[in-house]
Amino acid sequence: ILDAQGRIVAVLVGTPKDPNWDAVVGEAVSEMDRARRRCIRHRIYTHLSPLHRRGRFIALASGFSMGGGQIRPGNLYRGPIQYRITRSLCRHRSVRRIMGFQSSALAWYTPKLFRYQATTLKGLLDRQPHLKPNFTNSIFPAATYNCGPAAVTFDHRDFLNLSHGFCGVTCGGRFDSALGGHIYLRQFRLVVEFPSGASILIPSACVNHGNTPIQPGETRYSMTQYAAGGLFRYAAYGY
């Protein structure tokens, strides 16, 4: 998706040319559903579909970030049980493949942004080795798992993310993408079909986005990767 000057403002990445991709996504969805059930079992969440700013579903974050009054970057941490759950997600083979694909798409479509992000984050990690990236095959420092079973996001902006950066999103589940689960980009006046297994790159900090509802009885999950703008400001001002 290009603006009037021909600059890339969003990318409908789609799926890789892999005949086994549906199976990869299915395994990742199963792992996210397992994580959701573990959260309920350990009473991290007491409701199957907790309400928050981005929707009504369990969302688990991992990686490192900066914001909310922090004076330096830190790892996202919400207790030992949730840490073990998110660590299992990050170590899962299919989850790693999907997140690596998102990162590769960023490198292919926006190489300058990828290089800027890689250089900045390497500087942070060299100076603060306690920071723990989620994956060795992804440039993104943080991830959120929207663990369904009907992960449909409200209209929102992720205003703490890097303002000119892209957020990677991949969805999965059993739903008719012609009838629901579309992604809309409000300022672009676009509504796009978003089938299971597909990935997108969007400027989530500056464009309102969300999903259209899915049908009763359908399931939808999604996983996102992003970078907090605070990390780049911290680096720009000399750490």
C-alpha atoms as an extended CHARMM CRD file, in Angstrom:
* protein
*
       239  EXT
         1         1  ILE       CA              0.0000000000        0.0000000000        0.0000000000  PROA      1               0.0000000000
         2         2  LEU       CA              1.5960000000        3.2780000000       -1.1670000000  PROA      2               0.0000000000
         3         3  ASP       CA              0.9560000000        6.9160000000       -0.3250000000  PROA      3               0.0000000000
         4         4  ALA       CA              0.7070000000        9.7280000000       -2.8790000000  PROA      4               0.0000000000
         5         5  GLN       CA              4.5170000000        9.9860000000       -3.0310000000  PROA      5               0.0000000000
         6         6  GLY       CA              4.9200000000        6.2710000000       -3.7220000000  PROA      6               0.0000000000
         7         7  ARG       CA              6.1940000000        5.4220000000       -0.2320000000  PROA      7               0.0000000000
         8         8  ILE       CA              5.2460000000        2.1390000000        1.4140000000  PROA      8               0.0000000000
         9         9  VAL       CA              2.7970000000        2.7760000000        4.2670000000  PROA      9               0.0000000000
        10        10  ALA       CA              1.5880000000       -0.8070000000        4.8320000000  PROA      10              0.0000000000
        11        11  VAL       CA              2.2840000000       -4.2430000000        3.3850000000  PROA      11              0.0000000000
        12        12  LEU       CA             -0.1640000000       -7.0910000000        2.7920000000  PROA      12              0.0000000000
        13        13  VAL       CA              2.5330000000       -9.7360000000        3.0570000000  PROA      13              0.0000000000
        14        14  GLY       CA              0.3210000000      -12.7990000000        2.6230000000  PROA      14              0.0000000000
        15        15  THR       CA              1.8680000000      -16.2310000000        3.1580000000  PROA      15              0.0000000000
        16        16  PRO       CA              5.2290000000      -17.7820000000        2.2380000000  PROA      16              0.0000000000
        17        17  LYS       CA              5.4060000000      -20.2910000000       -0.6170000000  PROA      17              0.0000000000
        18        18  ASP       CA              5.3640000000      -23.2720000000        1.7090000000  PROA      18              0.0000000000
        19        19  PRO       CA              2.8190000000      -26.0820000000        1.1990000000  PROA      19              0.0000000000
        20        20  ASN       CA              3.0330000000      -26.8340000000        4.9260000000  PROA      20              0.0000000000
        21        21  TRP       CA              2.3050000000      -23.2990000000        6.0830000000  PROA      21              0.0000000000
        22        22  ASP       CA             -1.2720000000      -24.0640000000        7.1440000000  PROA      22              0.0000000000
        23        23  ALA       CA              0.0740000000      -26.8080000000        9.4060000000  PROA      23              0.0000000000
        24        24  VAL       CA              2.6650000000      -24.4150000000       10.8550000000  PROA      24              0.0000000000
        25        25  VAL       CA             -0.0250000000      -21.8630000000       11.6720000000  PROA      25              0.0000000000
        26        26  GLY       CA             -2.2890000000      -24.5810000000       13.0700000000  PROA      26              0.0000000000
        27        27  GLU       CA              0.4360000000      -25.7050000000       15.4690000000  PROA      27              0.0000000000
        28        28  ALA       CA              1.0210000000      -22.1200000000       16.6070000000  PROA      28              0.0000000000
        29        29  VAL       CA             -2.7140000000      -21.6490000000       17.1750000000  PROA      29              0.0000000000
        30        30  SER       CA             -2.8400000000      -24.8300000000       19.2520000000  PROA      30              0.0000000000
        31        31  GLU       CA              0.0680000000      -23.5610000000       21.3480000000  PROA      31              0.0000000000
        32        32  MET       CA             -1.6650000000      -20.2120000000       21.9200000000  PROA      32              0.0000000000
        33        33  ASP       CA             -4.8660000000      -21.9660000000       22.9440000000  PROA      33              0.0000000000
        34        34  ARG       CA             -2.8460000000      -24.1230000000       25.3320000000  PROA      34              0.0000000000
        35        35  ALA       CA             -1.3440000000      -20.9390000000       26.7950000000  PROA      35              0.0000000000
        36        36  ARG       CA             -4.8320000000      -19.4690000000       27.2350000000  PROA      36              0.0000000000
        37        37  ARG       CA             -6.0170000000      -22.5410000000       29.1370000000  PROA      37              0.0000000000
        38        38  ARG       CA             -2.9120000000      -22.4570000000       31.3400000000  PROA      38              0.0000000000
        39        39  CYS       CA             -3.6620000000      -18.8250000000       32.2100000000  PROA      39              0.0000000000
        40        40  ILE       CA             -7.1720000000      -19.7950000000       33.3060000000  PROA      40              0.0000000000
        41        41  ARG       CA             -5.9570000000      -22.8270000000       35.2360000000  PROA      41              0.0000000000
        42        42  HSD       CA             -3.3930000000      -20.7730000000       37.1580000000  PROA      42              0.0000000000
        43        43  ARG       CA             -5.9070000000      -17.9370000000       37.6940000000  PROA      43              0.0000000000
        44        44  ILE       CA             -3.7670000000      -15.3670000000       35.9090000000  PROA      44              0.0000000000
        45        45  TYR       CA             -7.0660000000      -14.4790000000       34.3050000000  PROA      45              0.0000000000
        46        46  THR       CA            -10.3360000000      -15.3950000000       35.9940000000  PROA      46              0.0000000000
        47        47  HSD       CA            -12.4670000000      -14.7850000000       32.9050000000  PROA      47              0.0000000000
        48        48  LEU       CA            -12.2570000000      -16.6310000000       29.6080000000  PROA      48              0.0000000000
        49        49  SER       CA            -12.4740000000      -13.3740000000       27.6430000000  PROA      49              0.0000000000
        50        50  PRO       CA            -11.0870000000      -10.4780000000       29.7430000000  PROA      50              0.0000000000
        51        51  LEU       CA            -11.8570000000       -6.9730000000       28.5070000000  PROA      51              0.0000000000
        52        52  HSD       CA             -8.9920000000       -4.5630000000       27.8090000000  PROA      52              0.0000000000
        53        53  ARG       CA             -8.1950000000       -1.6270000000       25.5110000000  PROA      53              0.0000000000
        54        54  ARG       CA             -7.5480000000       -3.7540000000       22.4500000000  PROA      54              0.0000000000
        55        55  GLY       CA            -10.3680000000       -6.2630000000       22.7700000000  PROA      55              0.0000000000
        56        56  ARG       CA            -11.9580000000       -9.0570000000       24.7710000000  PROA      56              0.0000000000
        57        57  PHE       CA             -9.4120000000      -11.8740000000       24.8410000000  PROA      57              0.0000000000
        58        58  ILE       CA             -6.3340000000      -13.0250000000       26.7480000000  PROA      58              0.0000000000
        59        59  ALA       CA             -3.2100000000      -11.1940000000       25.5340000000  PROA      59              0.0000000000
        60        60  LEU       CA              0.2930000000      -12.2350000000       26.6290000000  PROA      60              0.0000000000
        61        61  ALA       CA              3.3270000000       -9.9960000000       26.0450000000  PROA      61              0.0000000000
        62        62  SER       CA              7.0230000000      -10.8790000000       26.0980000000  PROA      62              0.0000000000
        63        63  GLY       CA             10.3700000000       -9.3830000000       25.1420000000  PROA      63              0.0000000000
        64        64  PHE       CA             11.7300000000       -5.9760000000       26.1600000000  PROA      64              0.0000000000
        65        65  SER       CA             10.3430000000       -2.4790000000       25.9160000000  PROA      65              0.0000000000
        66        66  MET       CA             10.4100000000        1.0200000000       27.3960000000  PROA      66              0.0000000000
        67        67  GLY       CA              7.5190000000        3.2460000000       28.4240000000  PROA      67              0.0000000000
        68        68  GLY       CA              5.0840000000        3.9650000000       31.2160000000  PROA      68              0.0000000000
        69        69  GLY       CA              7.5640000000        5.9280000000       33.3120000000  PROA      69              0.0000000000
        70        70  GLN       CA             10.6020000000        3.6630000000       32.9450000000  PROA      70              0.0000000000
        71        71  ILE       CA             13.9660000000        5.4320000000       33.0750000000  PROA      71              0.0000000000
        72        72  ARG       CA             15.6940000000        2.6700000000       31.1000000000  PROA      72              0.0000000000
        73        73  PRO       CA             14.6260000000       -0.2960000000       28.9280000000  PROA      73              0.0000000000
        74        74  GLY       CA             13.4790000000       -3.4330000000       30.7030000000  PROA      74              0.0000000000
        75        75  ASN       CA             12.1100000000       -6.8980000000       30.0790000000  PROA      75              0.0000000000
        76        76  LEU       CA              8.3560000000       -7.3740000000       30.0520000000  PROA      76              0.0000000000
        77        77  TYR       CA              7.5800000000       -9.4160000000       33.1670000000  PROA      77              0.0000000000
        78        78  ARG       CA              4.2550000000      -10.2100000000       34.8250000000  PROA      78              0.0000000000
        79        79  GLY       CA              5.1300000000      -12.9060000000       37.3050000000  PROA      79              0.0000000000
        80        80  PRO       CA              6.8170000000      -16.3310000000       37.2040000000  PROA      80              0.0000000000
        81        81  ILE       CA              3.8540000000      -18.3220000000       35.8880000000  PROA      81              0.0000000000
        82        82  GLN       CA              3.1150000000      -16.0000000000       32.9840000000  PROA      82              0.0000000000
        83        83  TYR       CA              6.8450000000      -15.8470000000       32.2480000000  PROA      83              0.0000000000
        84        84  ARG       CA              6.9430000000      -19.6330000000       31.8700000000  PROA      84              0.0000000000
        85        85  ILE       CA              3.8710000000      -19.5640000000       29.6360000000  PROA      85              0.0000000000
        86        86  THR       CA              5.2640000000      -16.9020000000       27.2940000000  PROA      86              0.0000000000
        87        87  ARG       CA              8.6730000000      -18.5790000000       27.2720000000  PROA      87              0.0000000000
        88        88  SER       CA              7.0270000000      -21.8000000000       26.0590000000  PROA      88              0.0000000000
        89        89  LEU       CA              5.3240000000      -19.8550000000       23.2880000000  PROA      89              0.0000000000
        90        90  CYS       CA              8.5680000000      -18.2040000000       22.1970000000  PROA      90              0.0000000000
        91        91  ARG       CA             10.3980000000      -21.5320000000       22.1210000000  PROA      91              0.0000000000
        92        92  HSD       CA              7.7570000000      -23.2910000000       20.0360000000  PROA      92              0.0000000000
        93        93  ARG       CA              9.0830000000      -24.2010000000       16.5950000000  PROA      93              0.0000000000
        94        94  SER       CA              6.0460000000      -22.9970000000       14.6300000000  PROA      94              0.0000000000
        95        95  VAL       CA              5.7670000000      -19.7420000000       16.5590000000  PROA      95              0.0000000000
        96        96  ARG       CA              9.4460000000      -19.0560000000       15.8300000000  PROA      96              0.0000000000
        97        97  ARG       CA              8.9150000000      -19.6830000000       12.1130000000  PROA      97              0.0000000000
        98        98  ILE       CA              6.0140000000      -17.2530000000       11.9430000000  PROA      98              0.0000000000
        99        99  MET       CA              7.8430000000      -14.5310000000       13.8490000000  PROA      99              0.0000000000
       100       100  GLY       CA             10.9250000000      -15.0330000000       11.6860000000  PROA      100             0.0000000000
       101       101  PHE       CA              8.7740000000      -14.6420000000        8.5840000000  PROA      101             0.0000000000
       102       102  GLN       CA              7.4190000000      -11.3230000000        9.8720000000  PROA      102             0.0000000000
       103       103  SER       CA             10.9760000000      -10.0890000000       10.4500000000  PROA      103             0.0000000000
       104       104  SER       CA             12.0960000000      -11.2390000000        6.9990000000  PROA      104             0.0000000000
       105       105  ALA       CA              9.1560000000       -9.4010000000        5.4380000000  PROA      105             0.0000000000
       106       106  LEU       CA             10.2390000000       -6.2100000000        7.2030000000  PROA      106             0.0000000000
       107       107  ALA       CA             13.7750000000       -6.6470000000        5.8390000000  PROA      107             0.0000000000
       108       108  TRP       CA             12.5160000000       -7.2790000000        2.2950000000  PROA      108             0.0000000000
       109       109  TYR       CA              9.9920000000       -4.4560000000        2.0090000000  PROA      109             0.0000000000
       110       110  THR       CA             11.6050000000       -1.7880000000        4.2330000000  PROA      110             0.0000000000
       111       111  PRO       CA             15.3740000000       -2.4450000000        4.3160000000  PROA      111             0.0000000000
       112       112  LYS       CA             16.2770000000        1.0200000000        5.6470000000  PROA      112             0.0000000000
       113       113  LEU       CA             13.8290000000        0.6980000000        8.5360000000  PROA      113             0.0000000000
       114       114  PHE       CA             15.0880000000       -2.8190000000        9.2250000000  PROA      114             0.0000000000
       115       115  ARG       CA             18.6990000000       -1.6240000000        9.2980000000  PROA      115             0.0000000000
       116       116  TYR       CA             17.8370000000        1.3090000000       11.5900000000  PROA      116             0.0000000000
       117       117  GLN       CA             15.9910000000       -0.9860000000       13.9590000000  PROA      117             0.0000000000
       118       118  ALA       CA             18.7680000000       -3.6010000000       13.8970000000  PROA      118             0.0000000000
       119       119  THR       CA             21.5260000000       -1.0580000000       14.5560000000  PROA      119             0.0000000000
       120       120  THR       CA             19.6530000000        0.6520000000       17.3900000000  PROA      120             0.0000000000
       121       121  LEU       CA             18.6750000000       -2.5450000000       19.1570000000  PROA      121             0.0000000000
       122       122  LYS       CA             22.1750000000       -3.9980000000       18.8330000000  PROA      122             0.0000000000
       123       123  GLY       CA             23.5100000000       -0.9130000000       20.5950000000  PROA      123             0.0000000000
       124       124  LEU       CA             21.0040000000       -1.3990000000       23.3960000000  PROA      124             0.0000000000
       125       125  LEU       CA             21.7850000000       -5.0890000000       23.7980000000  PROA      125             0.0000000000
       126       126  ASP       CA             25.5390000000       -4.4620000000       23.8070000000  PROA      126             0.0000000000
       127       127  ARG       CA             25.1440000000       -1.9680000000       26.6530000000  PROA      127             0.0000000000
       128       128  GLN       CA             22.3810000000       -3.7510000000       28.5560000000  PROA      128             0.0000000000
       129       129  PRO       CA             22.9140000000       -7.5050000000       28.2330000000  PROA      129             0.0000000000
       130       130  HSD       CA             20.1390000000       -8.2140000000       30.7390000000  PROA      130             0.0000000000
       131       131  LEU       CA             17.5910000000       -7.4130000000       27.9990000000  PROA      131             0.0000000000
       132       132  LYS       CA             16.1730000000      -10.6300000000       26.5560000000  PROA      132             0.0000000000
       133       133  PRO       CA             14.9200000000      -10.7320000000       22.9330000000  PROA      133             0.0000000000
       134       134  ASN       CA             12.1980000000      -13.2560000000       22.2090000000  PROA      134             0.0000000000
       135       135  PHE       CA             13.8280000000      -14.8000000000       19.1440000000  PROA      135             0.0000000000
       136       136  THR       CA             17.2150000000      -15.1210000000       17.4850000000  PROA      136             0.0000000000
       137       137  ASN       CA             15.5660000000      -14.9580000000       14.0430000000  PROA      137             0.0000000000
       138       138  SER       CA             13.5760000000      -11.7380000000       14.4930000000  PROA      138             0.0000000000
       139       139  ILE       CA             14.5420000000       -8.0700000000       14.6880000000  PROA      139             0.0000000000
       140       140  PHE       CA             11.4910000000       -7.1390000000       16.7770000000  PROA      140             0.0000000000
       141       141  PRO       CA             12.1540000000       -6.6970000000       20.5160000000  PROA      141             0.0000000000
       142       142  ALA       CA              8.6320000000       -7.4790000000       21.7650000000  PROA      142             0.0000000000
       143       143  ALA       CA              5.6640000000       -9.6760000000       20.9150000000  PROA      143             0.0000000000
       144       144  THR       CA              2.0550000000      -10.0790000000       22.0210000000  PROA      144             0.0000000000
       145       145  TYR       CA              0.0250000000      -13.2680000000       21.6660000000  PROA      145             0.0000000000
       146       146  ASN       CA             -3.7140000000      -12.6810000000       21.3320000000  PROA      146             0.0000000000
       147       147  CYS       CA             -4.8600000000      -16.0590000000       22.5690000000  PROA      147             0.0000000000
       148       148  GLY       CA             -8.4510000000      -16.1230000000       21.3960000000  PROA      148             0.0000000000
       149       149  PRO       CA            -10.6080000000      -17.9820000000       21.1170000000  PROA      149             0.0000000000
       150       150  ALA       CA            -12.1490000000      -15.0200000000       19.2820000000  PROA      150             0.0000000000
       151       151  ALA       CA             -9.3330000000      -12.4440000000       19.1170000000  PROA      151             0.0000000000
       152       152  VAL       CA            -10.9900000000       -9.5340000000       17.3250000000  PROA      152             0.0000000000
       153       153  THR       CA             -9.4230000000       -6.1930000000       18.1930000000  PROA      153             0.0000000000
       154       154  PHE       CA            -11.2480000000       -2.9540000000       18.8740000000  PROA      154             0.0000000000
       155       155  ASP       CA            -10.4170000000        0.2490000000       17.0020000000  PROA      155             0.0000000000
       156       156  HSD       CA             -7.1170000000        1.4190000000       18.4920000000  PROA      156             0.0000000000
       157       157  ARG       CA             -3.6450000000        2.8140000000       17.9300000000  PROA      157             0.0000000000
       158       158  ASP       CA             -0.5080000000        1.4410000000       19.5710000000  PROA      158             0.0000000000
       159       159  PHE       CA              0.7500000000        4.9290000000       20.3200000000  PROA      159             0.0000000000
       160       160  LEU       CA              3.8160000000        3.8430000000       22.3300000000  PROA      160             0.0000000000
       161       161  ASN       CA              5.3180000000        1.9810000000       19.3660000000  PROA      161             0.0000000000
       162       162  LEU       CA              7.9670000000        3.5220000000       17.1140000000  PROA      162             0.0000000000
       163       163  SER       CA              5.9880000000        6.2020000000       15.2880000000  PROA      163             0.0000000000
       164       164  HSD       CA              7.4210000000        5.5160000000       11.8250000000  PROA      164             0.0000000000
       165       165  GLY       CA              7.8880000000        1.7860000000       12.4060000000  PROA      165             0.0000000000
       166       166  PHE       CA              5.8470000000       -1.2080000000       11.3570000000  PROA      166             0.0000000000
       167       167  CYS       CA              4.1220000000       -3.8040000000       13.4770000000  PROA      167             0.0000000000
       168       168  GLY       CA              3.9850000000       -7.3810000000       12.1720000000  PROA      168             0.0000000000
       169       169  VAL       CA              0.7010000000       -9.2840000000       12.5430000000  PROA      169             0.0000000000
       170       170  THR       CA             -0.1720000000      -12.8880000000       11.6540000000  PROA      170             0.0000000000
       171       171  CYS       CA             -3.5710000000      -14.4250000000       12.3230000000  PROA      171             0.0000000000
       172       172  GLY       CA             -4.8170000000      -17.9940000000       12.5240000000  PROA      172             0.0000000000
       173       173  GLY       CA             -7.9220000000      -19.9630000000       13.3880000000  PROA      173             0.0000000000
       174       174  ARG       CA            -11.0800000000      -21.3400000000       11.8330000000  PROA      174             0.0000000000
       175       175  PHE       CA            -13.1190000000      -18.4910000000       10.3850000000  PROA      175             0.0000000000
       176       176  ASP       CA            -14.5020000000      -17.3810000000        7.0320000000  PROA      176             0.0000000000
       177       177  SER       CA            -12.3010000000      -14.4240000000        6.0990000000  PROA      177             0.0000000000
       178       178  ALA       CA            -14.8320000000      -13.2590000000        3.5020000000  PROA      178             0.0000000000
       179       179  LEU       CA            -17.4200000000      -12.7310000000        6.2500000000  PROA      179             0.0000000000
       180       180  GLY       CA            -15.3010000000      -11.4730000000        9.1460000000  PROA      180             0.0000000000
       181       181  GLY       CA            -11.8850000000      -10.9910000000       10.6780000000  PROA      181             0.0000000000
       182       182  HSD       CA            -10.9920000000       -8.2670000000        8.1580000000  PROA      182             0.0000000000
       183       183  ILE       CA             -8.4080000000       -5.7110000000        9.1950000000  PROA      183             0.0000000000
       184       184  TYR       CA             -9.3150000000       -2.0750000000        8.6760000000  PROA      184             0.0000000000
       185       185  LEU       CA             -6.9570000000        0.8950000000        8.5450000000  PROA      185             0.0000000000
       186       186  ARG       CA             -9.1960000000        3.8220000000        9.3690000000  PROA      186             0.0000000000
       187       187  GLN       CA             -7.1290000000        6.7970000000        8.1560000000  PROA      187             0.0000000000
       188       188  PHE       CA             -6.3870000000        4.9310000000        4.9170000000  PROA      188             0.0000000000
       189       189  ARG       CA            -10.1050000000        4.1470000000        4.4800000000  PROA      189             0.0000000000
       190       190  LEU       CA             -9.2880000000        0.5290000000        3.7480000000  PROA      190             0.0000000000
       191       191  VAL       CA            -10.9020000000       -2.7260000000        4.8380000000  PROA      191             0.0000000000
       192       192  VAL       CA             -8.9270000000       -5.8130000000        3.7980000000  PROA      192             0.0000000000
       193       193  GLU       CA             -9.6540000000       -9.5310000000        3.9990000000  PROA      193             0.0000000000
       194       194  PHE       CA             -7.2140000000      -11.1200000000        6.4290000000  PROA      194             0.0000000000
       195       195  PRO       CA             -7.3460000000      -14.9320000000        6.0940000000  PROA      195             0.0000000000
       196       196  SER       CA             -5.8310000000      -17.4260000000        8.4960000000  PROA      196             0.0000000000
       197       197  GLY       CA             -2.0830000000      -17.7910000000        7.9490000000  PROA      197             0.0000000000
       198       198  ALA       CA             -1.5980000000      -14.3790000000        6.3360000000  PROA      198             0.0000000000
       199       199  SER       CA              0.7320000000      -11.6750000000        7.6550000000  PROA      199             0.0000000000
       200       200  ILE       CA              0.7060000000       -7.8890000000        7.3720000000  PROA      200             0.0000000000
       201       201  LEU       CA              2.9650000000       -4.9740000000        8.2740000000  PROA      201             0.0000000000
       202       202  ILE       CA              1.1850000000       -1.8230000000        9.4500000000  PROA      202             0.0000000000
       203       203  PRO       CA              2.2040000000        1.5210000000       11.0410000000  PROA      203             0.0000000000
       204       204  SER       CA              0.3180000000        0.6610000000       14.2150000000  PROA      204             0.0000000000
       205       205  ALA       CA              1.3840000000        3.7630000000       16.1650000000  PROA      205             0.0000000000
       206       206  CYS       CA             -0.1490000000        6.3120000000       13.8030000000  PROA      206             0.0000000000
       207       207  VAL       CA             -3.0750000000        4.5500000000       12.0820000000  PROA      207             0.0000000000
       208       208  ASN       CA             -6.2320000000        3.4050000000       13.8330000000  PROA      208             0.0000000000
       209       209  HSD       CA             -6.8070000000       -0.2630000000       13.1190000000  PROA      209             0.0000000000
       210       210  GLY       CA             -8.9560000000       -3.1580000000       14.2440000000  PROA      210             0.0000000000
       211       211  ASN       CA            -10.8740000000       -6.2080000000       13.0430000000  PROA      211             0.0000000000
       212       212  THR       CA            -14.4030000000       -6.8530000000       11.8950000000  PROA      212             0.0000000000
       213       213  PRO       CA            -16.3120000000       -9.4650000000       13.9650000000  PROA      213             0.0000000000
       214       214  ILE       CA            -16.1170000000      -13.1460000000       13.0750000000  PROA      214             0.0000000000
       215       215  GLN       CA            -19.1640000000      -15.4190000000       12.9380000000  PROA      215             0.0000000000
       216       216  PRO       CA            -20.5940000000      -17.2480000000       15.9950000000  PROA      216             0.0000000000
       217       217  GLY       CA            -18.7100000000      -20.4790000000       16.6860000000  PROA      217             0.0000000000
       218       218  GLU       CA            -15.6110000000      -19.4250000000       14.7260000000  PROA      218             0.0000000000
       219       219  THR       CA            -12.1600000000      -19.0250000000       16.2730000000  PROA      219             0.0000000000
       220       220  ARG       CA             -9.4310000000      -16.4820000000       15.6520000000  PROA      220             0.0000000000
       221       221  TYR       CA             -5.9840000000      -15.9590000000       17.1780000000  PROA      221             0.0000000000
       222       222  SER       CA             -3.1890000000      -13.5520000000       16.2920000000  PROA      222             0.0000000000
       223       223  MET       CA              0.4280000000      -12.8230000000       17.1260000000  PROA      223             0.0000000000
       224       224  THR       CA              2.1090000000       -9.4620000000       16.7550000000  PROA      224             0.0000000000
       225       225  GLN       CA              5.6280000000       -8.0610000000       16.9540000000  PROA      225             0.0000000000
       226       226  TYR       CA              6.5730000000       -4.4430000000       17.5210000000  PROA      226             0.0000000000
       227       227  ALA       CA              9.1710000000       -2.0260000000       18.8950000000  PROA      227             0.0000000000
       228       228  ALA       CA              8.5310000000        0.6380000000       21.5280000000  PROA      228             0.0000000000
       229       229  GLY       CA              9.4320000000        4.1630000000       20.4930000000  PROA      229             0.0000000000
       230       230  GLY       CA             11.0210000000        4.7090000000       23.9040000000  PROA      230             0.0000000000
       231       231  LEU       CA             13.8480000000        2.3240000000       23.0110000000  PROA      231             0.0000000000
       232       232  PHE       CA             14.8840000000        4.5140000000       20.1000000000  PROA      232             0.0000000000
       233       233  ARG       CA             14.5840000000        7.7630000000       22.0580000000  PROA      233             0.0000000000
       234       234  TYR       CA             16.7040000000        6.2650000000       24.8320000000  PROA      234             0.0000000000
       235       235  ALA       CA             19.3980000000        5.3360000000       22.3100000000  PROA      235             0.0000000000
       236       236  ALA       CA             19.2010000000        8.6920000000       20.4900000000  PROA      236             0.0000000000
       237       237  TYR       CA             19.8890000000       10.5870000000       23.7250000000  PROA      237             0.0000000000
       238       238  GLY       CA             23.0440000000        8.6150000000       24.4440000000  PROA      238             0.0000000000
       239       239  TYR       CA             21.6330000000        5.7440000000       26.4950000000  PROA      239             0.0000000000
